[in-house]
Amino acid sequence: MVVTMRAEFLKVNSLPTPFWTGVAMLVCFLGGVAATVAWGIGEDNAVLDIAIGVPTMIGSLILGSWLAGVEFGQNTLRRVLSADPRRVRLVLAKLGVVVIIVVAATTVLMVAGFLVYSLTGSGHPAGMDEELALRILGASLVTNVTYAVAALALTLLTRSMAGGMTIAFVFFFVLDGLLSLLPKVGDYTIGVAQTDIILAIRQQSEGLFETNATNDTAVSVLVLAGWLLAFIAAGLLRTVRTEVK
């Protein structure tokens, strides 16, 4: 497993998609520097959400899709499996690598943002709330890991990086919202579960678009875990049963 994960880290370190994804997140981070100099950190540490939270969320989804789909895009899956034919181990290695990278990148950027934005925004009345910054970090980690894992699993299911990334975006930003409108069933979508957990972490009664918590936090954790396990199981099943071309 360690050898397989090392190979996945090497791909992340040497291929262009992760690099340019990181560059895009860094550009957004620097945009936050300019914004805090001009207008301050905003209400409720808003710059952390805008300059780091949203970019890392999108970056996590892209990285999850890319890491699962790079073998399909480069037609290297047969070569990878010839070195180690254990497909389940390959999927678990990719899953472990994407979670490690997403957690590390999100944490580093949030900590750097807290330190840097506190300085660049010091000329304005509002200061950085340390406790709230930690809660924002926790909420971002939940969101980013969810997006990365789901995108990885959906890409394995479609066997296409572009297809997996497209389905992931459509699912999270369109289909999940439509499912949440269904009576009773809509209370247990992945988006509702995420919202409940994030509101609990951030200690807020109301989220974006005036959304409120639907279920108890423990229930929402189980629902979110259930969705992710279902995605991973579907991706694993497709990977194990499909012939390599």
Disulfide bonds with the S-S distance in Angstrom:
none
